Amino acid sequence: MNPVIIVSIIVGVIVLLLLFGTSFKPIRFIGQACIKLVIGALFLFLLNTFGSALSIHIPINTITTVISGFLGIPGVAAMVIIKYVIVS
């Protein structure tokens, strides 16, 4: 699809939400969840970058990103411990 059409649809949905007064709590929740997922992927990227010297590697996929995004640093540490204690 043309990017102009996609942007127009998104703007149209936002205008409709503003006109009909839909609660913004679900939208805020989705926005916060997306930000946490991006932060989780960033945690994993940094772990893989700096952990390469210690041969620490956790793949970046949907499940690991969700775990590291919502649990933060303890989630990343738990995945490293699980990988090296239980799996290997």
N, C-alpha and C positions, 0 to 999 in steps of 0.2 A: 504494500500500500504506500501511497504517497505520504511523506512525513507531514505535509500541510494538512491532509485530511485527518491524520491521527491527532495532531495538535488541536485542530478545530473541534474534534469530538470531545477531547479532554476539557477544553475551555467551555464547551456547551454543557457538559455534565456539571462542571463547577458552577456555572451561572444558574442552572436549574436547581442545584442544591441551595444556592444562596436565595433564590426566589421563593422556594417552598419551605425554607427554614428547617431543613433537616438537621438533626443533632450532629455536631462535629466530633463527638466522642469516638464513634467508630472510625472516622477518618484519622483522628489523632492516634488511635491505637494502631492502625495500619502503618501510619508514618513512623511511629516509635519502633514498631517491629522491624520495619525495613532498615532503619538506622542501626538497630542492634545486629541485624544480619550482616550489614556492611562492616561493622566493628568486629564481629566475629571472624569474618573472612580476613580482615586486617591482622587480627591476633594470630591466625594460622599462618598467614604470609610471613609475619615477623618471626614466628617460631621456626618455620622452615628455613628462613634466611639465616638467622643467627644460630640455629640448631644444627646446621649442616656440618659444622666443625665437630660436633659430638655425635654425628650420624642420627640425629633426631628428625624424623619426617612424619608428619600427619597429613594425609591427603586433604585437599580442599574440595569438599563436595557438599551437597545439601545438608546431610545429617550432621557432619562435623561443624559446619558453619552455624547451624541452629544451636547445637550444644555449646559452642564457644561464644555465640552471640548472647544467648540468654543466661548462661552461667558465668560468663566472663573468664577471668584468669583461673579460678578454681576448676572450671570446666576444661580448659586447655590442659591444666596440670593433670586432671583426672584422665583425660584421653592419653596423655603421655605415659602415665603409670599403667593404665590398662594395656596399652600396646606393649610395653616392655616387661611387665610382670606377668600378665595373664596370657597374652598372645605369643610372645617370643619366649 
